[in-house]
Amino acid sequence: MNFSLRPAAPSDRAFIWSLRQATMRPLIDPLLGWDEPVQRGYADESLAGRIALVEGVAAGVLTVSDWPREKHLTWVAVRQDLQGKGLGSALVGRAQDEAAARGVPLSLQVLGASPAVRLYRRLGFEVVAVESLAPGVERLRMRWQAAA
């Protein structure tokens, strides 16, 4: 899928929030409860990220943080009507390319129940730690490293 990226702007706040609600609430709410102020804070972190555009229209979010010894995939999300068409893989691939260019691993955290775990495994991420958030609810820390 052809896409472009541009820096997120304050005017993207509504899009980012609607994307967070659409993609994360169905997963988080039944497992941990939906804490709206906390979730709005997470959404606002993506104002430091990038907006994926497909045919000039906002289609997703890619937020990657530079940590001292790695890059961290803070959040990647794609509009539901575009899921399953390769955009999510392409966005994660862009983050992998950036980490490889810097010579560092790319890490992320994901709820173990998330369907995204399959995508991350397919793209070469490995589980390096598991944290229990509540009975039966796990958060996985995953890492990818470019081949030497």
Beta strands, then each sheet from edge to edge (+ up, - down):
strand 1: 4-7
strand 2: 50-54
strand 3: 57-67
strand 4: 70-78
strand 5: 106-111
strand 6: 126-134
strand 7: 137-144
sheet 1: 1+ 2- 3+ 4- 5- 7+ 6-
end
